[in-house]
Amino acid sequence: QGERKGTNKYYPPDFDPAKHGSLNKYHHSHPLRERARKLSQGILVIRFEMPFNIWCDGCQNHIGMGVRYNAEKKKVGSYYTTPVYRFRMKCHLCVNYIELQTDPGNCDYVIVSGARRKEERWEPDGAQVLPTAPEQRERLALDAMFRLEHGVRDRGALERAQPSLARLQEAQHAWKDDFGLNSRLRRRFREEKKTLREEEEEAAALRARAGLSIPLLREEEEDRRLAALLSLRAPDSYEEKQRLKRSEISQRSWFSPGTARAAGGALQKLGLGAARAPRAPPGPPTPAGLGIVRRRAAEEAAEGPPPVPREPPEAGPEPPGAAP
């Protein structure tokens, strides 16, 4: 329906082509509408696309290549017969204004103010490649001696660059088998992931058992060595603590220490003294307790056999004439 845009316009009844010329003049408007609001100052609002990566000086944020802005386009000069345009736009992340300008001599854009460029341009010095000037190309084609000297210099440069080229080739060869490297890397990641999952499960079980809500760090060798030097005992349960407390209370004196000391002093004044310890019950009688001393066998042999006790004579009739 693009072919009907020129015919599907509303022409009011008082429109006179000879007087007004066009509908824009009739409505006192410009064909570009708001884009031409500063056209009297030589400024036209266009849609500008960022030609390279930059950093904004206002907010220090990165602005990538290809980001589009509503920029004010203005002619500021000429390079021979080529006009030089300047574009002014506002950063979409802050209130800073960025100005860029065309550089026809170098076929590039130049930042005038408000930003700094991310340097990604190719330079022959950095690439270690020297461009050949037209005069040198002509001498190489016509002068054999110059061509020979140029070849000698090239071989010297090649020898100096040989170590760097060897390192680059070695690095490229190391990454040649990308499928194998990717497989080994994924295998190692799976093993590490399994190990981390087991450690997380152990830590979660330990937190649940100890009632902790803080994350636990990974166990280190220093922690294992310190744990081996410590002797830990499980905390007593509530019932065990209550039993120990009752036992302590039952063994405690009914009187306070001050009362016990006062009672002891009163007993000493009364001459009763402290309560004596009860005596042990008597054991079975022993020979020593009965006064019997057992003599040794050597002493008995030296003294001889013990005397035999004599029996007293039996009482008989008294002889005559005995005194009564």
QUIDA-V768429 format. One line per field, one symbol per residue. phi: phi as a letter, one per 40 degrees, with the letter a starting at -180 (. if undefined). burial: # if it has 24 or more other C-alpha atoms within 12 Angstrom, else .. A space follows every 50 residues. Layout:
phi = ???
burial = ???
This chain:
phi = .cccccbcbcbccccbdcccgacccccfbbdcfccbcbcccgbbcbcbbc cacbbcccbgccbcchcbbcbccacbiabfbccbbbbbabccbaccbbbb acbccbfabbccagabcccbccbccccfbccccdcccccccbbccccccc ccccccccccccdcccccccccccbccccccccccccccccccccccccc ccccccccccgcbbcbcccbcccccccccbbbbccccccccccccccccc ccccbcdcccccccccccccgcgccccccccccccbccccgcbccccccc cccgcccccccccccbccccgccc
burial = ...........................................###.#.# ##.####.....#.....#.####.........########.....#### ##......###..####................................. .................................................. .................................................. .................................................. ........................
